[in-house]
Amino acid sequence: MTSVRAVGSTLPSIRAAAELARQELLRRELVECQLVAGIWCHGFTVSQLRSIRASLPPTARLVVAKNSDVAAAVAGTRWEAVRPFARGMNAWLFVRSDEIPPALRPYRDFQKEWKLQLNDFTGAVFEGRLYSPDDFAQLESMPTRVQSYQYLLGCLQMPAVSVLAALRARQEAMAQPPPADEPAPTPPADK
């Protein structure tokens, strides 16, 4: 097969251009990402992948990509820890919010529904830390942002409530009239 490109051309081949385009799409996914997780997807059908994608929250996206493209996209970024589990048949879950458990739960539900225990998470990177499949319980049990705010608000509110209760008790004690002296008992009359 002969090439139409001129010798010494600076244009990449179609295959190289397609590979660069795929890597650029993956880099864009990583820009606002909070978590990247690999899912072993060997044997998944297209309808199963569509089912998973449909159940994900709007802040999460499932992408099936070549591991070499993922490895090239994460090179030199904070997501480079993904590389060790970029082997085999993987789908990649990109989560763009702090709400990690709600993003992981749809896949766990899918696993239970289809009885796919072998098709588990291969690993994840969250806040620069690599999570192995055994560590996913930590990610799945993390409090959501709303739960964290509720806890923080409760911590901030308790001292104020205690101070207000003490002030209110003091004010009520001061507002009560002092106890009146009881009249002295009258001596019994002599007969």
Disulfide bonds with the S-S distance in Angstrom:
none
